[in-house]
Amino acid sequence: MKPVFHPALVNDVFGDPAVYVDFLFEKRALLFDLGDLRNLATRKILKVRDIFVSHAHMDHFFGFDWLLRLCLGRDIRIRLFGPAGFLGQVEAKLAGYTWNLVENYDTDFTLDVTEILSETEARSARFRCQSGFRRETATNGPFATVCCLTRKISRCGSAYWITKSRVSRLRSKKSCTSISERTA
């Protein structure tokens, strides 16, 4: 059976951490961690729709600025997931730039950011280019979005699971089980 997704390290094993997961027959991809992304082709970065950041050390979050630069002026929505405190870290990075020209853009690049507070709770906010990346629509709630996405990935043989502010790789056996069965 042909795999549905194709994971690949962006850098060598000694470089900044970043795993790119391309979905076969779909125009989307995932990233696990945002290390140095300069080795990843722009066309691949523009396919990314979901990013999971284990923690915001420089080697895991350095590529955020490059991603931001490539997506500006494009009508793209990216969902970012990270540990507790991640909303503030994204907001601080965005606040480090002057956004006085973006309200005139025809497109509205959007970041939907979720920080994982526990295995069942999360807090989210939206940052839109046309509003100067000011924090909007802060919400709290259950951690359903990532669980559903991870369950979909797990059917294919392996999955990444975010829990307690880190990304752990789960290796499945020959028969795939859902995340809920694995974590129970």
Secondary structure, 3 states (H helix, E strand, C coil): CCCCEEEEECCCCCCCCCEEEEECCCCCEEEECCCCCCCCCHHHHCCEEEEECCCCCHHHHCCHHHHHHHHCCCCCEEEEEEECCHHHHHHHHHHCCCCCCHHHCCCCCEEEEEEECCCCEEEEEEEEHHHCCCEEEEEEEECHHHHHHHHHHHCCCEEEEEECCEEEEEECCCCCCCHHHHHC
